Amino acid sequence: MNAFIIATVTIHDAEGFEKYVEAFAALFGSYKGEVLVADGAPLLLEGSWPATRTVIIRFDSEAEALRWYHSDEYQAAIKLRIGASTVDMILAKALA
């Protein structure tokens, strides 16, 4: 069953965040995931959306999503992201 990482990102330091993006790109290919959305200007239909970037990543399973998230490589990349942005992230499973 597919699982999705959904993140809203507020970038405070564009240069610092770019270092995270580079680290992410270098390691992501080792995992069975696909970046479906990485949008810096989504069209707001209702409510408010203060994030500067919205990201949706699809994985083949919850286990694969968690393997990526908890990997030593991604945890190192997160350290680059922390000073440059604020992130809210969830893992959601697809309907059967």
N, C-alpha and C positions, 0 to 999 in steps of 0.2 A: 504494500500500500504506500503510495507516495506521501512524503512529508515535506512541509514547506517551512523554511526559515523566513520570517517576515520581520524586517527591521526598519525603523524610522531613525534617521541620523540627522543630528544638528551639528554642522561642522563649524568649529570655532577657529581653526588654524588650517587653511587650505594646503599649505606646504607640508605640514606635519601629516595631514590626512592622506596626502598623495604617497607618502612613505608606506602607510598602512596598505593602500590600494596596491602598490607594487609588491609588497610582501604577500598579500592575499592572492594576487594573480600568479605568483611564482609557485604557490603550494596548492591552489585549488584544483588543478588538473589531476592531482593524485586521488581525488575523491569522486564518487559517482554522483555528482551534482551538476545542476545547470542554472546559471543566473538567468532568470526570466525577466526581471525588471531591475534597473538601476537608474531611477528617474530623479533628476534634480528639480523638476518643475511639473509635478502631476497636476492635472486639472481638478480643482476643488469643486465638488458637487454639493456637499453639505458640511456644516460644522466648521471646524478649524483644523488646520494641518500645519503646525509650526515647523516641522522638520524640513531640512534643506535637501534631503535625499531620502528616497524610499527604495528599499531593496527587497526583492522576493527571489528566493533560491529554492529550486525543487530538487529533492533527493529521492532515490528509489525506495527508501524506507526510513523510518525513524531511527533505526540503528545506525544507518550510514550517516545521517545528519548529525547524530551525536558523536560518532567516530570522528567526523571532521571537526566539530566544535571543540571537543575535548582533546584533540591532538596537540602534542607539544608544539608543533609548528604554528597552528592557529593561535594557541595561547600566547606564543611569542609575538605574533602579529597584533593581537589585541592590545598588548602593551604599547605599541606604536599609536594605536587608535585612541587610547584613553585620554591623552593630553590634548588631542586635536579635535575631539568630538564628544558628544553625548549620544548614546544609543539606547533605544528600547527595542528589544528583540524577543520574539516568541518562536516556538516550534508548534506548528499546527498540522494535524493529520488530515488527509483527504477523506472524503466520504467513501465508503466501500463501493 
